[in-house]
Amino acid sequence: MLGQLFSKLEDYYEEMVSIRRFMHQHPELSFQEYNTAQFIKEYYEKLGIPVKGKVGGNGVVARINGRLPGKTVALRADFDALPIQDEKDVEYKSLVPGVMHACGHDGHTATLLILAKVLNEMKEELEGNYVLIHQHAEEIAPGGAATMIEDGCLDGVDVIFGTHLWTSEPTGTIKYRTGPIMAAADRFEIHIQGKGGHGAQPHKTKDAIVTASQLVINLQQIVSRKVNPVESAVVTVGSFTAENAFNVIADKAKLVGTVRTFNDDVRQYIEEEIERITKGTCYTSDSTYNYLFERGYPAVVNHPKETDFLIVSAKEVPEVIHIEESELEMGGEDFAYYLKQVPGTFFFTGARSPGANPTYPHHHPKFDIDEKAMLIAAKTLGTAAVNIHRSH
């Protein structure tokens, strides 16, 4: 069975690359992926695979039923791009100014489409059912996963698997982790209201820049002095805005940042602590504030049984050279929502070309993947999907 699966995937590898490069040339931003969704839907329709579009927004869900009874397995790929100018010098460079696939979602989609094509060709020999979830809007909260789930994409699903092509690891590597693997990703915004005035008369003002600067420093005490050191957490102020003429003391300032956590109690504590520190800092300068905390994706928490099974499956893929436990990743992923509903696991598939120098990180204008990693991802996901019936 696996030999046939692998052979067919290898036969369609060039088509997989072609799909990925087409998508790379025609990226679309989160919640605007209309042409991409239509491309995916039409691909399934041409294969005669039952498919539904506009699932929870721009999502697409296809279904393949094996001839034999078994579990229902879901496989997920995302397909939105980022507002980044593509600076690579390659033939498949983005044709859309200011938009590019800088995170590998084009590769995820190509991987799942070809895997679906192969599973469909083998359906007379397969057990169970296969749900192919093509998700829009992973990059921007609230994301596409939650609305797709509300629209029924997980109805009847027993287990789900997903992977992310990961250029920080060399091709041939699979990285897994039981329990938390990616962090909850939240956003906060603080507006400081002081009293402006002439730069030569500070005693008549309430300097919003000084207050906001002090607040930036005070917020650093949350993780370093208030969160248990065994818990992972990040509080980052990423934007500080207070634009004025050089001789004017600002009456207002704005801070925007992110919080990353794994533990729900720590998440709640930090949300409350940011406001407590903001309130105290503003009190000392006789200023006022407005505080907004927006919860983004929850932490991605993998299920033990399914993660163990993924490890076993990866060992059956000849091109997988290293299988390693992943470190905790502070990045966010709305795959978390699927795992809150059904058992499953999310893992990383190494996608750094051998000898690549330099290696550009995800979300970089020159980001690219080793396309051979797509074949490894397809084989690993396919192995897990086909063999899951024997393990449950």
C-alpha positions in Angstrom: 0.0 0.0 0.0 2.7 2.5 1.0 4.8 1.6 -1.9 2.0 2.4 -4.3 1.3 5.6 -2.4 4.9 6.7 -2.6 5.3 5.8 -6.2 2.3 7.7 -7.3 3.4 10.8 -5.4 6.8 10.7 -7.0 5.1 10.4 -10.4 3.2 13.6 -9.8 6.0 15.5 -8.2 6.6 17.7 -11.2 2.9 18.7 -11.1 3.2 19.4 -7.4 6.1 21.8 -8.2 4.1 23.4 -11.0 1.1 24.0 -8.8 3.3 25.5 -6.1 5.0 27.8 -8.5 1.8 29.0 -10.1 0.4 29.8 -6.6 3.7 31.6 -5.8 3.2 33.8 -8.8 -0.4 34.6 -7.9 -0.6 35.1 -4.2 -3.6 36.6 -2.4 -3.8 38.2 1.1 -5.8 36.7 4.0 -9.6 37.0 3.5 -9.0 38.0 -0.1 -8.1 34.6 -1.6 -11.0 34.4 -4.0 -9.0 33.2 -7.1 -6.9 30.8 -5.1 -10.0 29.2 -3.6 -11.5 28.9 -7.0 -8.3 27.3 -8.4 -8.4 24.7 -5.6 -12.1 24.0 -6.0 -11.8 23.5 -9.8 -8.8 21.2 -9.3 -11.0 18.8 -7.3 -13.9 19.2 -9.7 -11.7 18.1 -12.6 -10.7 15.0 -10.7 -14.3 14.2 -9.9 -13.8 14.6 -6.2 -16.7 15.9 -4.2 -15.8 19.4 -3.1 -17.5 22.4 -1.4 -16.3 26.0 -1.6 -17.0 29.1 0.5 -16.7 27.0 3.7 -16.5 29.5 6.6 -15.5 32.2 4.2 -13.0 31.3 1.4 -12.3 27.8 2.7 -12.5 24.7 0.4 -13.3 21.2 1.7 -13.1 18.0 -0.4 -13.9 14.4 0.6 -12.6 11.1 -0.6 -14.4 7.9 0.6 -12.4 4.7 0.6 -14.2 1.5 -0.4 -13.6 -0.2 2.9 -14.9 1.0 6.3 -12.7 2.9 8.7 -12.0 6.2 10.4 -12.5 9.6 8.9 -9.1 11.4 8.7 -8.8 15.2 8.0 -5.7 16.7 6.5 -5.3 20.5 6.4 -3.4 23.0 4.3 -3.6 26.8 4.4 -3.3 29.0 1.3 -3.1 32.8 2.1 -0.1 35.0 1.4 1.5 38.0 3.1 1.8 41.7 2.4 5.5 41.5 1.5 7.3 42.4 -1.7 9.0 39.4 -3.3 12.7 40.1 -3.7 13.8 36.7 -5.0 15.4 36.4 -8.4 13.6 33.3 -9.6 11.3 32.5 -12.6 8.3 31.9 -10.3 8.6 35.3 -8.5 5.3 36.8 -7.3 3.6 38.8 -10.0 1.5 40.7 -7.5 3.3 43.9 -6.2 3.6 43.9 -2.4 2.2 40.4 -1.9 4.1 37.1 -1.7 4.0 33.6 -0.3 6.6 34.1 2.4 5.6 31.3 4.7 5.2 28.2 2.5 1.4 28.1 2.2 1.7 27.7 -1.5 3.7 24.5 -0.8 1.2 23.3 1.7 -1.6 23.6 -0.9 0.4 21.9 -3.6 1.3 19.1 -1.2 -2.3 18.4 -0.2 -3.8 18.7 -3.8 -1.4 16.0 -5.1 -1.8 13.8 -2.1 -5.6 14.0 -2.6 -5.2 13.1 -6.3 -3.2 10.0 -5.3 -5.7 9.0 -2.5 -8.5 9.3 -5.0 -6.8 7.0 -7.4 -6.3 4.5 -4.6 -9.8 4.8 -3.1 -10.9 1.3 -4.1 -8.1 -0.1 -1.9 -8.4 2.4 1.0 -10.1 2.1 4.4 -12.1 5.0 5.8 -12.7 8.5 4.6 -10.4 11.5 3.9 -11.4 15.1 4.4 -9.1 17.6 2.7 -9.3 21.0 4.4 -7.9 23.9 2.4 -8.0 26.8 4.9 -8.0 30.5 4.1 -6.6 33.3 6.3 -4.2 31.6 8.6 -1.9 34.7 8.8 -4.4 37.1 10.4 -6.5 36.7 13.5 -9.3 35.7 13.8 -8.1 33.4 11.0 -10.1 30.9 8.9 -10.0 27.8 11.0 -12.7 28.8 13.6 -15.3 29.8 10.9 -14.6 26.7 8.9 -15.2 24.5 11.9 -18.4 26.4 12.6 -19.4 25.7 9.0 -18.9 21.9 9.5 -15.4 21.1 8.1 -14.8 18.7 11.0 -18.2 17.1 11.1 -17.6 13.3 11.5 -13.8 13.7 11.6 -12.1 11.3 14.0 -8.5 12.6 13.7 -6.6 15.4 12.0 -3.0 15.9 10.8 -1.3 19.0 9.6 2.3 20.1 8.8 4.2 23.3 8.2 7.1 23.4 5.8 9.9 24.7 8.0 13.0 26.3 6.5 14.9 26.5 9.8 15.4 22.8 9.5 17.0 20.9 6.6 15.0 18.9 4.2 14.7 15.3 5.5 13.9 16.4 9.0 10.5 15.9 10.8 10.1 17.7 14.1 7.3 16.8 16.5 6.2 17.6 20.0 3.6 16.1 22.4 1.5 18.7 24.1 2.1 22.4 23.5 4.2 23.1 20.4 3.2 26.7 19.3 2.1 29.6 21.4 -1.1 31.5 21.9 -0.7 34.8 20.1 -2.4 37.9 21.4 -2.3 41.6 20.7 -2.5 44.6 23.0 -2.8 48.3 22.3 -2.3 51.1 24.8 -3.2 54.8 24.2 -1.6 57.2 26.7 -3.3 60.6 27.0 -1.2 63.3 28.6 -1.1 67.1 28.2 0.9 68.6 25.3 2.8 71.8 25.3 5.9 73.7 24.3 9.1 71.8 24.4 10.7 74.6 26.4 8.0 74.4 29.1 7.9 70.8 30.3 6.6 71.8 33.7 3.3 72.9 32.2 2.8 69.5 30.4 2.2 65.8 31.0 4.7 64.2 28.6 3.1 61.2 26.9 6.4 60.1 25.4 8.1 59.9 28.8 5.1 58.1 30.3 5.0 55.6 27.4 8.7 55.1 27.6 8.5 54.3 31.3 5.7 51.9 30.5 7.8 50.0 27.9 10.4 49.5 30.6 7.9 48.5 33.3 6.3 46.0 31.1 9.6 44.1 30.8 9.2 43.1 34.5 6.2 40.9 33.7 8.1 38.0 32.2 11.4 38.6 34.0 10.0 39.1 37.5 6.4 38.1 37.7 6.0 34.9 35.6 7.3 31.6 36.9 10.6 31.0 35.1 9.5 27.4 34.2 6.7 28.9 32.1 7.4 30.3 28.6 6.1 33.8 27.9 6.8 36.8 25.7 5.7 40.4 26.1 6.9 42.5 23.1 6.1 46.2 22.3 6.5 46.3 18.6 5.2 49.8 17.8 5.7 53.1 19.6 4.0 56.1 18.0 4.1 59.7 19.2 4.9 61.9 16.2 5.3 65.7 16.8 7.4 68.6 15.9 10.8 68.6 17.5 9.9 71.4 19.9 6.5 70.0 21.0 5.9 67.8 24.0 3.5 65.1 23.0 0.0 64.9 24.5 -0.6 61.3 23.3 1.4 58.2 22.6 0.4 54.7 21.3 2.0 51.4 22.1 1.1 48.2 20.2 2.6 44.8 21.0 2.1 41.0 21.3 1.9 38.5 24.1 2.9 34.8 23.6 2.1 32.1 26.1 1.3 28.4 26.4 -0.4 28.2 29.8 -4.0 29.7 29.9 -3.5 30.9 33.5 -0.3 32.7 32.5 -2.1 34.2 29.5 -4.9 35.5 31.7 -2.4 36.9 34.3 -0.4 38.8 31.7 -3.5 40.3 30.2 -4.5 41.7 33.6 -0.9 42.6 34.6 -0.3 44.8 31.6 -3.3 46.9 32.5 -2.3 47.0 36.2 1.2 48.3 35.3 -0.3 50.7 32.7 -2.7 52.1 35.3 0.1 52.6 37.9 2.5 54.1 35.4 -0.1 56.6 34.2 -1.0 57.4 37.8 2.5 58.6 38.5 2.5 61.0 35.6 -1.1 62.1 36.1 -2.1 60.8 32.7 -4.9 58.6 31.5 -5.0 55.6 29.3 -7.1 53.3 27.1 -6.2 49.6 27.0 -7.3 47.0 24.5 -6.3 43.3 24.7 -7.2 41.1 21.7 -7.0 37.4 22.1 -5.6 35.7 19.0 -5.1 32.0 18.4 -4.8 29.7 21.4 -1.8 27.5 21.8 -1.3 24.5 19.5 -1.5 21.5 21.8 -0.8 18.1 20.2 -2.5 14.9 21.4 -0.1 12.2 22.7 -1.5 9.1 20.9 -1.6 10.9 17.5 1.8 12.4 17.9 3.3 9.0 18.8 1.6 7.6 15.7 3.0 10.4 13.5 6.5 9.5 14.7 5.9 5.9 13.6 4.5 7.0 10.3 7.5 9.3 9.6 9.9 6.4 10.1 8.3 4.7 7.1 9.2 7.5 4.7 12.6 6.7 3.1 13.5 10.4 2.6 13.0 11.2 6.3 16.5 11.3 7.7 16.0 12.8 11.1 13.0 12.7 13.4 13.5 15.1 16.4 11.5 16.6 19.2 10.7 20.2 18.4 11.5 23.0 20.8 8.6 25.2 21.8 7.8 27.7 19.1 6.5 31.1 20.1 4.8 31.7 16.8 1.1 31.2 16.5 -1.1 28.9 14.4 -4.8 28.6 14.1 -4.5 24.8 13.6 -5.0 25.1 17.4 -8.7 25.3 16.9 -8.9 22.0 15.1 -7.0 20.3 17.9 -9.5 21.6 20.4 -12.2 19.7 18.6 -10.7 16.4 17.5 -7.5 14.4 18.3 -4.5 15.1 16.1 -1.1 16.5 15.8 0.8 19.3 14.0 4.4 18.9 13.0 7.2 20.6 11.1 8.7 19.3 7.8 12.2 20.6 7.2 12.4 22.6 4.0 15.9 24.1 3.9 17.9 23.3 0.8 21.2 21.5 1.5 23.9 24.1 1.5 21.5 27.0 1.3 23.4 30.1 2.3 22.0 32.4 3.5 18.8 30.8 4.7 16.0 33.4 4.7 13.5 33.0 7.5 9.7 32.8 7.2 8.1 36.2 6.4 11.3 37.4 4.7 11.2 39.1 1.2 13.6 36.4 -0.1 11.9 33.5 1.6 11.9 30.2 -0.4 11.6 26.5 0.2 13.3 23.4 -1.0 10.5 22.0 -3.1 11.6 18.4 -2.4 10.2 18.9 1.1 6.7 18.9 -0.3 7.1 15.3 -1.4 8.3 14.4 2.0 5.4 16.2 3.6 3.0 14.4 1.2 4.4 11.0 2.0 4.4 11.6 5.7 0.8 12.9 5.8 -0.3 10.2 3.4 1.3 7.4 5.6 -0.4 8.7 8.7 -3.7 9.0 6.9 -3.6 5.6 5.3 -2.3 3.7 8.4 -4.4 5.4 11.1 -7.1 2.8 10.6 -4.8 0.1 11.8 -3.8 1.9 14.9 -7.2 2.8 16.3 
